[in-house]
Amino acid sequence: MAQGRDDAATMRRRALTDERVTWRDRAFPDRDVPLTEVGAQGWHLLDGDFHLPVVALRETAIERNLALMRDYCTRHDVLIAPHAKTTMSPALVQRQLATGAWGITVANVQQAKVFITAGVRRVLVANPVVGPADLAYLAALRRADPDLEVLLLVDSVEAVALLVDRVSPDAADLRPQPVLVELGYAGGRGGVRSTDDALRIAQAVRDADGVELVGIEGFEGLVPGADLVERRDRAADFLDWSATVVRELIDRRLLPGSSAVVSFGGSSYFDLVVARFRELWSGDRVEVMLRSGCYLTHDHGLYARTSPFVGHNPAPLPALEVWAEVLSRPEPALAILGAGRRDVSTDADLPLPVAVRRDGHTRPVDDLRVTAVNDQHAMVAVSEDASLEVGDLVCLGVSHPCTTFDKWRLVPVVTDKYEVIDAVRTYF
């Protein structure tokens, strides 16, 4: 039986990697080549081989950012389960795992299916799971592969009851389903809002068959505030309250005293998580699991302002960028680029022009500004003395990489000279 599972898993993993680059992969040259041979084609991203607009990942930045997070986690004695929704790319997740990640985080069971199919063995689903199809899938997983580790969240007695009914073991030799109580804050997303509610749900898990409370979870990344200072203060307050919940659960023996999992950490305030549960923590050691995802690529906007790594030496590098052509100069102070909201993130900030390329030469710029986007176009304000012509290529820096990745099925990986050395598939 185990051999059969291994063979099936190998075939599924191969299906995610043994693919070809075809006309469906926008921007790529119109050649039917194996994905594994992209780096051998001699393609250049910006010298006429690729259709524009085109997205790209810079290899040197990925390597830098992977090493930064690996060293940070080692130095502070914490685990990381990076949020794979950022890239939805098994190839990039494999690099994170190879650089020391404990496992991965996903937002839902559909995302979990992608990475479990690709061979990931540890997954934290960072939302309550209540749908019948999702719960049936997880139940089937437990029967087929009892050693697969999937952590689930609960923030209500009702969610506990659903897990007991549909996911709990139907065989005596299966381990209980591990769960974490999700903590939240007023006006936020999921998660209990009070210590009493956390205790009540923890007790419901204790009283149920087939489930086991192993820790708590929360997300501090979207706390409201007028500016970064206020948001960091409110995130710290939320984490302080969360620490009191953990202590209460341990004191009441609803959580193990020496191995409780404490999982927080978006890509903006993970240093506060480390401070609260390592530097300021006393008593039995807890297992701190960060879930930052955007550290892998960093960016030119949101995380350039908020990442705890900003200002460090070495500093993180933005790895993700979108290149577009100047299609028109209809007015002296206006340029129209051939890239819009279907190509690059606009939910956190408008794209930031960071470089211009003409005749094979690239120069940095700081005198261009995107003022608006349509589906396929960006309107760029051009200063009076800026040199920008129809046919020039403009590099758009990204703010919030998650919503750029989801627009591209295949992303080329390039050197700093824009030689294409690889490509990674996404599965949104």
Secondary structure by P-SEA (a helix, b strand, c coil): caaaaaaaaaaaaaaacccccccccccccccccccccccccccccccccccccbbbbbaaaaaaaaaaaaaaaaaabbbbbccccccccaaaaaaaaaacccccccccaaaaaaaaaacccbbbcccccccaaaaaaaaaaaaacccbbbbbbbccaaaaaaaaacccccccccccbbbbbbbbccccccccccaaaaaaaaaaaaacccccccbbbbbccccccccaaaaaaaaaaaaaaaaaaaaaaaaaccccccbbbbbbbccccaaaaaaaacccccccccbbbbbccccccccccccccccccccccccccccccccccccccccccbbbccccccccccccccccccccccccbbbbbcccccccccccbbbbbbcccccccccbbbbbbbccaaaaaaaccbbbbbcccccccbbbbbcc
